[in-house]
C-alpha cells in the first residue's frame, strides 16, 4: 500500500480504527511525523488528540540500546534486566534520566504550550506514528501510556516491517497496521510525499485539535411543531451545509443513545443534526401516540420548516422504529423537498399509502436477525418509487446492540446523507 502523504495515511488508518470511536478513545501522536497522521485519525473518530512525548534511556556506552523510557508526569519504565546486564550503577541511571528529563520537558512545552496533558486513566488510548522501523520509540510510548493509567493501549501505524509488526503485536492490547510488506527497508519509501514535519506544523495541528469549534457546539432549542413546544438539541451544519432531523420512535427521545451515536458520526462528517422529542411527556404516557403516524409526521414537517428558517442548506430525515414511518410520510408531504431519508430498524410499512409518494432517496437499514422487521422492510421497499436501497447488517438484532453493528449503521447513514445532501441541492 502506497500513501500519498501523512494525511492520506491518517485517513486510511481512521477507517480501520472506526469501530473504536464508540470507546471515546484518546489519540496520541508521536512527534513529529506521527502527529499529522494522528490528527486525521482523531478528526475522523471525533476523539481527543494529544502528543505523547517520550525519551528513550540509552546505555551510556551504547546509546542505541535502551534500558528504559520516561514520559510526562514522572512516568518511568525501566528494564532492570538490561540495567543489570549493562552493569549500570544507580548514578549512571540517574545521570541519563536527568539529561533526558530536561529534553522531555522542553519538547512537551514546545509542542503543547500551556495546555494540560489529557489524562489517560481508565481510557482507551490509540498511539499513532507514521510508520515503524525498529519500533523502539513506539513501544516506549505504549509503555508510558500504560504507566499513565491507560486501560487499553492500541498501537496504530500505516506501515511496518513484518518482523517488527509481529513483535510489537505481542506487547500491546491491539496492533493496527495497514501494511507489513516483506520488502520493507524504510518508512519513507511507502509514501509519495514524506517530507519532514516541522515543529510548527505539530504545534498548529495540536492547537487546532484543542480549539473547540464554537460554531458547531450543540445548543438546547425549543421546536414549535403541531401547536406544542418540543425540546431539542441542534448542532449546526458543518462543511456540507446540510442538516439531518432525527425522528425517534417507540417512545424514545432525543436522549436515545443509539440515535445520539449516529448523530455524532454525522457531525464528524460535517452534517448538522436536530434531535428533538416528537411527543410531550404527557403524550408519551399514552402508548397509542407512539403509533399515531399522522401526528408524528405532521410535527416532523413543522420541525423541518423550523430548521429551514435557520439552515439554508438541504435537509434529510433519519427515522428509527415508528419514527421511520413518520419520516417517510413527512418526506411525501413536506411542502419543500426532503433531500434524503434513512430508516434504522424502522417500520416503513406504517407509512401506508404515502410510500409511493416519497421522492427523496431512501435507505432502509435492518438487522439481519431482526427477521420480522426485515420482512416488513422488504414489503415496504417494493412500494417505494424513489431511489432506494435496503442494507442488512449481518448478525444484528433490532437495537443493533451487537459489537460493531451500530458503527456500521452510522457509516451507512453518513455515506447516504453525504452522497445525497450535496450543498446547494434540495
PLY file of the C-alpha trace (Angstrom):
ply
format ascii 1.0
element vertex 426
property float x
property float y
property float z
element edge 425
property int vertex1
property int vertex2
end_header
0.00 0.00 0.00
1.39 3.40 -1.03
0.25 6.54 0.80
0.09 9.96 -0.82
1.19 11.72 2.37
0.68 11.57 6.12
-2.85 12.98 5.90
-3.79 10.24 3.44
-2.25 7.63 5.74
-4.24 9.04 8.65
-7.47 8.88 6.65
-6.91 5.23 5.74
-5.86 4.40 9.28
-9.01 6.07 10.63
-11.19 3.79 8.51
-9.56 0.75 10.11
-9.93 2.27 13.57
-13.53 3.49 13.17
-15.08 0.71 15.33
-13.14 2.17 18.28
-14.90 5.55 18.03
-17.63 4.36 20.40
-14.99 3.77 23.12
-14.30 7.52 23.39
-10.55 6.99 22.87
-7.66 9.40 23.28
-5.41 9.57 20.21
-1.73 10.20 20.93
0.62 11.22 18.13
4.34 10.56 18.28
6.22 13.70 17.30
6.93 14.79 14.84
5.76 12.72 11.87
3.13 10.79 13.79
1.13 13.90 14.70
-0.25 14.68 11.19
-1.38 11.06 10.94
-2.89 11.15 14.43
-4.64 14.47 13.70
-6.59 12.93 10.84
-7.39 9.82 12.91
-8.69 11.92 15.81
-10.69 14.12 13.45
-12.41 11.16 11.80
-13.13 9.37 15.10
-14.26 12.52 16.89
-11.63 11.75 19.51
-9.40 13.89 21.69
-5.87 14.40 20.34
-2.67 14.89 22.30
1.01 14.40 21.74
2.92 11.72 23.63
6.46 12.76 24.33
8.81 10.01 25.43
12.55 9.82 25.76
14.43 6.58 25.46
17.01 5.96 28.16
20.11 4.61 26.46
23.05 2.75 27.96
25.82 5.41 28.18
28.45 3.46 26.26
25.88 2.07 23.83
23.09 4.69 23.46
21.20 2.74 20.80
20.46 0.10 23.47
17.63 1.38 25.63
17.31 0.35 29.25
14.01 2.18 29.66
11.97 5.24 28.82
10.48 8.23 30.59
7.31 10.19 29.93
5.47 13.19 31.30
4.12 13.13 34.81
7.22 11.45 36.22
6.49 8.16 34.48
9.48 5.89 34.09
9.64 2.41 32.60
12.90 0.62 33.41
14.17 -2.77 32.27
16.01 -3.99 35.34
17.38 -6.89 33.31
19.21 -4.58 30.88
20.39 -2.37 33.75
21.90 -5.41 35.43
23.41 -6.90 32.27
24.79 -3.49 31.29
26.48 -3.08 34.66
24.83 0.28 35.22
25.04 1.88 38.65
22.31 3.96 40.24
24.39 7.02 39.44
24.58 6.03 35.76
20.82 5.59 35.56
20.16 8.87 37.37
22.53 10.82 35.09
20.86 9.54 31.93
17.39 10.21 33.35
18.31 13.76 34.36
19.59 14.62 30.89
16.60 13.09 29.11
14.09 14.63 31.54
15.27 18.11 30.61
14.80 17.36 26.90
11.42 15.75 27.58
10.11 18.85 29.32
11.50 21.12 26.61
9.78 19.19 23.84
6.49 18.81 25.70
6.40 22.54 26.41
7.25 23.40 22.81
4.53 21.17 21.36
1.71 21.59 23.86
2.38 25.05 25.27
0.32 25.81 28.36
-2.38 23.24 27.66
-2.58 20.44 30.23
-1.85 16.88 29.23
-5.02 14.85 28.62
-5.46 12.34 31.48
-5.30 8.73 30.31
-6.51 6.93 33.43
-9.10 4.31 32.53
-9.20 5.36 28.85
-8.63 3.52 25.60
-5.51 5.06 24.09
-4.51 4.88 20.42
-0.81 5.59 19.93
-0.17 6.68 16.34
3.05 7.01 14.34
3.66 7.49 10.62
5.38 4.13 10.41
7.72 1.80 12.27
11.33 0.95 11.58
12.53 -0.81 14.74
9.51 0.11 16.85
11.55 1.02 19.92
10.10 4.52 20.31
6.54 3.40 19.59
6.83 0.61 22.14
8.22 3.04 24.71
5.26 5.35 24.06
2.82 2.48 24.59
4.51 1.51 27.85
4.44 5.09 29.06
0.74 5.39 28.18
0.08 2.23 30.16
2.04 3.58 33.11
-0.02 6.78 32.94
-3.13 4.70 33.61
-4.46 3.75 30.16
-6.88 0.83 30.44
-6.25 -0.34 26.87
-3.38 0.56 24.56
-3.70 0.29 20.78
-0.71 0.93 18.53
-1.77 2.16 15.08
0.62 2.67 12.17
0.25 2.77 8.39
3.28 0.58 7.66
5.86 -1.57 9.43
8.27 -4.39 8.61
6.71 -7.84 9.19
9.09 -8.84 11.99
8.51 -5.61 13.93
4.75 -5.88 13.46
4.78 -9.41 14.82
6.99 -8.46 17.76
5.02 -5.37 18.73
1.67 -7.09 18.33
2.53 -9.20 21.38
3.38 -6.15 23.50
0.17 -4.08 23.13
-3.51 -4.82 23.52
-4.01 -4.41 19.79
-1.87 -3.54 16.81
-3.48 -1.93 13.77
-1.03 -1.93 10.87
-2.33 -1.33 7.36
0.67 -2.78 5.57
3.59 -5.02 6.54
5.36 -5.54 3.20
8.05 -8.23 3.06
10.35 -5.92 1.08
10.34 -3.20 3.74
13.51 -1.18 4.09
12.40 2.31 5.18
9.14 4.02 6.16
9.56 6.82 3.63
9.52 4.53 0.62
5.82 3.82 1.25
4.87 7.49 0.88
4.84 9.61 -2.25
5.39 12.68 -0.04
7.40 12.01 3.11
8.79 15.47 3.74
9.98 16.38 7.21
7.30 17.53 9.66
8.45 20.80 11.26
7.76 21.62 14.88
5.49 24.46 13.74
3.16 22.01 12.00
2.95 19.84 15.11
2.06 22.87 17.23
-0.53 24.06 14.71
-2.29 20.69 14.49
-2.41 20.23 18.26
-3.77 23.75 18.66
-6.47 23.15 16.05
-7.50 19.89 17.69
-7.71 21.51 21.13
-9.72 24.52 19.98
-13.48 23.89 20.19
-15.48 24.72 17.10
-17.88 27.08 18.85
-19.90 27.49 15.67
-20.82 23.82 15.80
-21.49 23.40 19.52
-24.80 21.65 20.21
-27.41 24.00 21.65
-30.63 23.32 23.52
-33.58 24.57 21.45
-37.36 24.73 21.62
-39.05 23.49 18.44
-42.55 24.76 17.66
-44.43 21.92 15.97
-48.03 20.82 15.88
-49.11 23.54 18.27
-46.76 22.43 21.04
-43.21 23.29 22.09
-40.84 20.35 21.94
-37.31 20.31 23.46
-34.42 19.54 21.14
-30.69 19.71 20.58
-29.38 21.45 17.46
-25.85 21.06 16.09
-25.29 23.46 13.17
-24.22 22.19 9.78
-20.53 22.00 9.05
-18.71 21.83 5.75
-21.51 20.03 3.89
-24.03 22.77 4.63
-26.67 20.06 5.22
-28.63 19.06 8.32
-30.40 15.86 9.36
-33.53 15.86 11.52
-33.98 12.78 13.72
-37.38 11.20 14.25
-37.35 8.95 17.29
-39.88 6.18 17.67
-41.44 3.73 20.11
-41.30 6.21 22.97
-37.59 7.05 22.69
-36.46 10.65 22.94
-33.66 12.97 21.92
-31.59 11.22 24.60
-31.63 7.90 22.71
-28.03 6.63 22.97
-28.29 4.89 19.58
-29.51 7.95 17.72
-27.01 10.18 19.52
-24.22 7.86 18.44
-25.35 8.08 14.82
-25.74 11.86 15.12
-22.16 12.17 16.39
-20.91 10.30 13.32
-22.88 12.64 11.06
-21.48 15.67 12.90
-17.94 14.40 12.33
-18.74 14.22 8.62
-19.78 17.89 8.56
-23.55 17.37 8.80
-25.70 19.29 11.24
-28.29 17.44 13.33
-31.52 18.16 15.18
-32.57 15.66 17.82
-35.92 16.55 19.35
-38.83 14.89 21.11
-41.81 14.23 18.88
-44.12 13.87 21.88
-44.58 15.78 25.14
-44.07 13.83 28.41
-47.84 13.67 28.90
-48.36 12.33 25.37
-45.68 9.68 25.82
-47.70 8.22 28.69
-50.30 7.06 26.18
-48.74 4.26 24.12
-51.17 4.83 21.29
-49.48 8.15 20.49
-46.29 6.32 19.55
-48.18 4.74 16.63
-50.05 7.89 15.61
-48.00 8.26 12.43
-50.13 11.14 11.13
-49.43 13.30 14.19
-45.75 12.37 14.29
-45.31 13.11 10.59
-47.09 16.45 10.92
-44.79 17.51 13.72
-41.80 16.38 11.70
-42.94 18.53 8.76
-43.25 21.51 11.13
-39.82 20.80 12.64
-38.32 20.64 9.15
-39.82 24.04 8.37
-38.42 25.32 11.68
-34.96 24.08 10.65
-35.18 25.60 7.19
-35.77 29.03 8.70
-32.40 28.65 10.43
-30.39 26.49 8.00
-30.26 27.41 4.31
-28.85 24.07 3.17
-30.60 20.80 2.29
-32.36 18.74 4.96
-32.52 14.98 5.43
-34.57 12.81 7.79
-33.34 9.93 9.95
-36.09 7.77 11.43
-35.95 4.90 13.91
-38.73 2.40 14.59
-42.09 4.18 14.19
-40.15 7.39 13.58
-39.12 5.92 10.23
-42.74 5.80 9.11
-43.18 9.40 10.25
-40.05 10.40 8.32
-41.29 8.77 5.11
-44.74 10.28 5.38
-43.19 13.68 6.10
-40.92 13.29 3.07
-44.00 12.54 0.94
-45.97 15.55 2.19
-43.46 18.26 3.15
-44.10 21.44 1.12
-40.37 21.84 0.48
-38.38 18.83 -0.64
-36.52 16.49 1.70
-33.10 15.62 0.31
-32.73 12.07 1.69
-34.22 9.65 4.21
-32.58 6.91 6.29
-34.52 4.36 8.34
-32.82 2.42 11.18
-34.65 -0.68 12.32
-37.75 1.14 11.15
-41.35 0.38 10.39
-41.70 1.97 6.94
-44.77 -0.19 6.36
-46.66 2.05 8.79
-46.32 4.94 6.30
-49.01 3.15 4.30
-50.11 4.77 1.06
-47.54 7.56 1.43
-44.72 5.22 0.40
-45.46 5.61 -3.30
-45.33 9.41 -2.98
-41.84 9.59 -1.46
-39.38 11.21 -3.85
-36.37 11.51 -1.53
-33.63 8.85 -1.95
-34.34 6.37 0.84
-32.04 3.95 2.65
-33.56 1.19 4.81
-31.18 -0.36 7.38
-32.29 -3.51 9.18
-30.56 -6.06 11.39
-30.14 -9.45 9.77
-31.52 -11.22 12.85
-34.49 -8.83 13.15
-36.37 -11.16 10.84
-39.93 -9.85 11.22
-38.94 -6.22 10.72
-36.69 -7.23 7.83
-39.64 -8.78 6.02
-41.77 -5.67 6.66
-38.98 -3.53 5.19
-38.79 -5.70 2.10
-42.52 -5.32 1.58
-42.29 -1.55 2.06
-39.35 -1.31 -0.34
-41.49 -2.88 -3.06
-43.93 0.03 -2.70
-41.30 2.79 -2.95
-40.98 4.55 -6.30
-37.96 6.69 -5.40
-34.28 5.79 -5.48
-33.90 3.32 -2.61
-31.73 0.63 -1.08
-32.12 -1.96 1.67
-28.95 -2.71 3.66
-28.90 -5.64 6.08
-26.44 -5.57 8.99
-25.41 -9.19 9.37
-25.95 -10.68 12.85
-27.65 -7.57 14.24
-30.91 -7.56 16.14
-33.50 -4.77 16.37
-31.49 -2.38 18.57
-28.11 -3.06 16.89
-26.52 -3.80 20.26
-24.02 -6.31 18.86
-20.33 -5.23 18.70
-19.76 -3.05 15.65
-23.40 -3.14 14.49
-24.26 0.45 15.39
-20.95 1.65 13.91
-21.99 0.05 10.63
-25.37 1.80 10.82
-23.62 5.13 11.39
-21.29 4.60 8.43
-24.13 3.64 6.12
-26.20 6.66 7.18
-23.24 9.00 6.90
-22.41 7.85 3.38
-26.05 8.05 2.26
-26.56 11.57 3.56
-23.23 12.95 2.39
-23.83 11.37 -1.02
-27.32 12.83 -1.45
-27.28 16.07 0.53
-24.72 17.97 -1.56
-24.59 21.61 -0.52
-26.92 23.70 -2.59
-29.25 20.85 -3.63
-32.74 20.06 -2.45
0 1
1 2
2 3
3 4
4 5
5 6
6 7
7 8
8 9
9 10
10 11
11 12
12 13
13 14
14 15
15 16
16 17
17 18
18 19
19 20
20 21
21 22
22 23
23 24
24 25
25 26
26 27
27 28
28 29
29 30
30 31
31 32
32 33
33 34
34 35
35 36
36 37
37 38
38 39
39 40
40 41
41 42
42 43
43 44
44 45
45 46
46 47
47 48
48 49
49 50
50 51
51 52
52 53
53 54
54 55
55 56
56 57
57 58
58 59
59 60
60 61
61 62
62 63
63 64
64 65
65 66
66 67
67 68
68 69
69 70
70 71
71 72
72 73
73 74
74 75
75 76
76 77
77 78
78 79
79 80
80 81
81 82
82 83
83 84
84 85
85 86
86 87
87 88
88 89
89 90
90 91
91 92
92 93
93 94
94 95
95 96
96 97
97 98
98 99
99 100
100 101
101 102
102 103
103 104
104 105
105 106
106 107
107 108
108 109
109 110
110 111
111 112
112 113
113 114
114 115
115 116
116 117
117 118
118 119
119 120
120 121
121 122
122 123
123 124
124 125
125 126
126 127
127 128
128 129
129 130
130 131
131 132
132 133
133 134
134 135
135 136
136 137
137 138
138 139
139 140
140 141
141 142
142 143
143 144
144 145
145 146
146 147
147 148
148 149
149 150
150 151
151 152
152 153
153 154
154 155
155 156
156 157
157 158
158 159
159 160
160 161
161 162
162 163
163 164
164 165
165 166
166 167
167 168
168 169
169 170
170 171
171 172
172 173
173 174
174 175
175 176
176 177
177 178
178 179
179 180
180 181
181 182
182 183
183 184
184 185
185 186
186 187
187 188
188 189
189 190
190 191
191 192
192 193
193 194
194 195
195 196
196 197
197 198
198 199
199 200
200 201
201 202
202 203
203 204
204 205
205 206
206 207
207 208
208 209
209 210
210 211
211 212
212 213
213 214
214 215
215 216
216 217
217 218
218 219
219 220
220 221
221 222
222 223
223 224
224 225
225 226
226 227
227 228
228 229
229 230
230 231
231 232
232 233
233 234
234 235
235 236
236 237
237 238
238 239
239 240
240 241
241 242
242 243
243 244
244 245
245 246
246 247
247 248
248 249
249 250
250 251
251 252
252 253
253 254
254 255
255 256
256 257
257 258
258 259
259 260
260 261
261 262
262 263
263 264
264 265
265 266
266 267
267 268
268 269
269 270
270 271
271 272
272 273
273 274
274 275
275 276
276 277
277 278
278 279
279 280
280 281
281 282
282 283
283 284
284 285
285 286
286 287
287 288
288 289
289 290
290 291
291 292
292 293
293 294
294 295
295 296
296 297
297 298
298 299
299 300
300 301
301 302
302 303
303 304
304 305
305 306
306 307
307 308
308 309
309 310
310 311
311 312
312 313
313 314
314 315
315 316
316 317
317 318
318 319
319 320
320 321
321 322
322 323
323 324
324 325
325 326
326 327
327 328
328 329
329 330
330 331
331 332
332 333
333 334
334 335
335 336
336 337
337 338
338 339
339 340
340 341
341 342
342 343
343 344
344 345
345 346
346 347
347 348
348 349
349 350
350 351
351 352
352 353
353 354
354 355
355 356
356 357
357 358
358 359
359 360
360 361
361 362
362 363
363 364
364 365
365 366
366 367
367 368
368 369
369 370
370 371
371 372
372 373
373 374
374 375
375 376
376 377
377 378
378 379
379 380
380 381
381 382
382 383
383 384
384 385
385 386
386 387
387 388
388 389
389 390
390 391
391 392
392 393
393 394
394 395
395 396
396 397
397 398
398 399
399 400
400 401
401 402
402 403
403 404
404 405
405 406
406 407
407 408
408 409
409 410
410 411
411 412
412 413
413 414
414 415
415 416
416 417
417 418
418 419
419 420
420 421
421 422
422 423
423 424
424 425
